[in-house]
Amino acid sequence: MKNFKTLLTLSVLVTSLSSMAAGRDYISIVGSSTVYPFATVVAERFGKSTNFKTPKIEATGTGGGMKLFCKGVNVDTADITNASRRIKASEFEMCQKNGVKDIVEVLIGYDGIVVANAIKSHTFALTRKDLFLALAKEVPTSKDGELVANPNKKWSDIRKDLPNVNIEVLGPPPTSGTRDAFVEMAMEGGCKKFDWIKATKKSNKAKYKSICHTIREDGIYIEAGENDNLIIQKLQKTPDALGIFGFSFLDQNADVVKGATIDGAAPEFETIAGGSYPISRPLYFYVKKAHVGKIPGMSELLKEFTSEKAMGEEGYLTDKGLIPLDVDKFKTVQDAVKNLKPLSL
């Protein structure tokens, strides 16, 4: 019976793969809204410079993209998913369970997460501790071990030298990799400034994560969707509000929004590349190896995306705000793509 089930699974897989080329003549990409602008530039150049169709790209958010990518190996599923964080073990297992066995991980570069507002509004100099105290569901009191519902309504409630305006932050939803990264690096980074909370990480990891990662739900943090351009538009209409999004969107809209300094570092190309800006993260895309050679143009698109002219130090993606890899990491990525090396967690 076991051998029969294995043969049946293989038969379905072969049938699905053999019908791909006839069923779809373009590459399907889903995933991160942060990686979306970079993938779009590559896709457009690829469509214009080759005989293949321009890939279709949807900004579904990193988490949403993983669900679509991991549905299976067939013409109705995405070939590539963009991600503004690394794939989670649970997502990798979901892929494996659904027959997406060989996944190629492609690190494309780095990005900073910025906290920005309208250029004509207040100038913010924030710390990660400030961000935690502004956005956490519960915050510590002066007594160690005691938490209360977040009472902070204005930035000046946190520090007297911060603007005396209401805390209003437009940010990504739970499906977003940007939100995952912001919570892990900014919120947790500030949370750990309280020694007694930091100590709970060893004794009660679930409690520690609940304190540090849970964003308040009283309307001060506003889930603004996956479209970062919409956040920028809203910031111009609500000058006291702050928005959370990737550095590339700040870089491309520097005439209308400005980024807050975080722990004394400004969100700039040099500070993110040099590591002094504290909220920065790697960007990826993931490739379904079984679709390479079956969906037209897959190999050629991978070659274009990981080329020196695209991802290199002087590549056209740096013009869009991508922080490039160093020479050694870039070579490692190119080799992994060339050999379609499957990811192993």
N, C-alpha and C positions, 0 to 999 in steps of 0.2 A: 504493500500500500504506500509506504514511504517513497519507494522508487517511482511509483506511478505519479504521485503528487509532484515529485521533483521534475519528472519528464513533462508533466502538464504545465508546470510553471515555466519551464524552458521553452516549451512550444508557444505559449502565449507571448513570451518575451520576444522570441524570434519573429513571430507574426507581426507584433507591434513595430519592431524595428524595421522590418522589411517594407512596411507600408508608409514609413515616415516621409521619405523623399517625395513620394507621390502625393502625400497628404498635405504637406506644408513646404513652401519654397522660400520661407524667410525664417530668420532666427528670432526666437521669443525670449525676451529678457524681462525679469520682474525684480522687485526688491527695493532697496534703500533709496529714499528721496535725496539723501546726501550724495550718494554715488551717481545718482541719475544724471546730473549735468555733465559729469565726466564721460559716462557711458554714451550719452547722447552725442557729444562731440565726436567721439570715436566712430559711432554708428553712422553719423552723417558723412564723415570723410570716407568711411568704408563703402557706403552706398554710392558715392560719387566717383570713387577711384577704381571700382571693380565692376564686374558684370553681375554681382549678386545684389539682391534687394536690400534696402536699408532695414536693419533689424527693428523690430517693434519692441519698444521699451515702456513698461508701466511702473510708476512709482507707487508701490503697494506698502512700503515700509519693510524693514528688514525681517521682522517676525512674520508678516504676511507673505513676504516673498519666499521664505523658507517653507511655509506650509504648501504653497503652490508648487515649488520646485520639487519637494519631497513626495508629491502625490504618486509618482510612478515614472516608468520609462515608456513613454509612448508619445504620439504626435499631438496629443491634447495637453501635454504638460510642458512647462518652461524648460528651455535649454540651459539658461544661465540665471543666477540670482545675485543681485548686488547686495552688499552688506556693510553697514557702518560699525560692525563689531565682528568678532570671530564667531563662527558657527558654534552653537551650544551642543553639549553632549546629547541632550534630549532630542535636538533637531537632527543630529547625525544618526541617532538610533531610529528616529522616525523615517528618515530616508532609507536606511538599511532594511527596515521592516517592510517598506513598500517597494523594494526591489531596486532602489537607486543605490547600487553597491559601490561603484567607483566614482568618487567626487574629486575633482581637481581644484585645489585652493589656490587662488591668485591674489597675493598681496600687491596692491597697486600703489600705495603711498600712505601719507598721513594727513590728518585734518585736525584742526582745533575746534572745540565746541565753544561758541562765543555767547556772551550775555550782552545784548545790545539794545539800544533805544534810538529814538529819533535824534538826528544830528543837532537839532536846535534845542534839545531838551537838556536835562541835568547831566552832568558828567559823574559817572559812578566809579569809585575805587573800592572794589569788593574783595573779600576773602572767601575761601571755601566755607569757613565757619559762618560767615554772614549768610551765605546761600542756604546752608543747612538750617539756620535759625529762621530764615524767611520762609522756607518751603516745606519743612518737615511737618508731618501730622502731629507729632508730639515732640516737645523739647524739654531738656532738663531744667530743673529749678536750681537754686543755690545749694540745695541739699543733695548730696550724692545718692544716686539710686532712685531719685524721684522724678517722674515725668508728668507733664500736664499738657492738655490740648494747647496747640500753638496759639499764644495770645497776641503775637506780633501782627499789627495791622499796617503800620507805617515803617519805612526803612529806618527812620530815626528812633523807633522803638528798640532797634537792635544795637545801633551805635548813634550817639548824638551828632556825630559829624557827617552822617549820611543824610541825603535829602529828606525833608519833612513832607513826603508824599506817600500816598497809599501804595502798599506792595501789590502789584499786579503783574503777573508773569505769564506770557503766552508761550506755551511749549508743546512739544510733541506728545502723542498718545502712547499708551503702553506697548503698542505693536512696533514702535520705532526703535531702531538701534541707537539713534541719537539719545533717546530718553534712557535707554539701558546704560549707555556710556556716561551720561551726565550724572545719573544716580550713583553709579559706581565710583566715578572720579571726583565729582564736585560735592555731592551730598555726603557720601561716605568719608571723603577727604576732610570735610568740615566736622562731621560727627566724631571722628577719631581725635579731635582736639580736646574732647572731654575724656579724661583719663579713665574714669569709672566705666564709661561706655566702651572704650577701647578694650578694657580688661574683660568684658563679657564675651568678646569674640572667642576666647579659648574655652570659657566655661559654658556658654550658651549661645552657640552660633546663630540659631534661629531668632532668638531675642535680639541679638546684635543687628542682624540683617533687617528685622522688622523696624527697629528704631532708626537705623541709618538710611534705609531705602524707601520708606513709605512717605509719599508726598501728600500733603494736606488736601482735603476735599471740600473746603468751605468756600470755594469760588475765587480764592486768591490766585491759585494756579489754574490757568485756563487751557484745556486741551484744544489746540488750534489746528489739528489735522496734520497730514503728512506733507503738505505743500508749504515749504519754507518761504516761497515768494509771497504767499498770502499773509504770513506773519509779518513780513517786512512792510506790506501795504497797511496792515492794521496798526503797526507802530507809528506810522506817519499820521494816522488819524487819532491815536491816543498817546500823546507825547509823554505822559507819565509812566506808561507801561514799558516793561522790558520783555525781550523775546530771546528764546534759546534756539540756536540753529548752528549749522556748520560754518566754518571760517570762509569757505569759498563764496557763500552768499553774502557775507560781510564785504569780502574783497570786491565782489561784482557790484555792490550797491553802496560803496563808500561815500557817495554823494548825498545819500539820504539817511543812513544809519551809522552809528559809531559803537565800538565795542568797549565794555567796561574792562578795566585792568582787574586781574585776578591774582591775589597774593603778590601784588606789585609788578606783575608782568602784563604787558599789553598784548592783545591777540594779533600778532604779526607773523608774516612768513618766517622771519629769522628766529623769533622766539619759539615758534612751534617746531621748526626744524632743529633748533639747538637744544630743545628739551626744557627750557626755562618756563614756558607757559604750561601751567599745571593741568589743564583740561584738554589733552590731545589724545587721539586714538588712531589706530590703523584702519585702513579701508580695504575691503576685499570684494572679489566676486568669485562665485563658485560655478563650476562647469560640470555638466552631466557627461561623463566620458562616453557613455553608450550612445549619445547623440552625435558625437564627432564622427564625421564620415557618413552620417545618415541624413542630417539636416544640411542643406547646401550652405557653404561659406563658413562653417564653424572654425575650421583650422585657420582659414585666412583671417577671420576676425580676431582670433586669439593672437596671431602673429602681429597684426596691426596694433592691438591694444598694448601689447608688451614690447613694442619696438622702442628704440632709442628716441625716435622722433615724437613719440607720444608720451611715454613715461619717463624718459631721460631727464637729466638735470636742466636741459634747455628745451625740453619737449613742449608740445603745444598744450598739454594738460596743466602745466605749471602756470600758463596764462589764465587758466580758469581757477587757480587757487590751490591746486594739488601740491602738497609738500612731497618732493620726490624721495625715493629710496636711495640709500648710499650704494656705491658701486658693487660691493660684495652681495648685498641683499638682492639688488636688481638682477645680478647674474644668476643667483640661486632661483629666483622666480622664473626667469627666462628658461632655465634648464628644466624646471618642473613642468612648465607649459609645453616645451618642445617634446618632452618625453611622456606627457600626460600622466604624471606621477600621481597616483591616487592618495588622497588624504587618509591618514591614520591617526585617530585620537587615542 
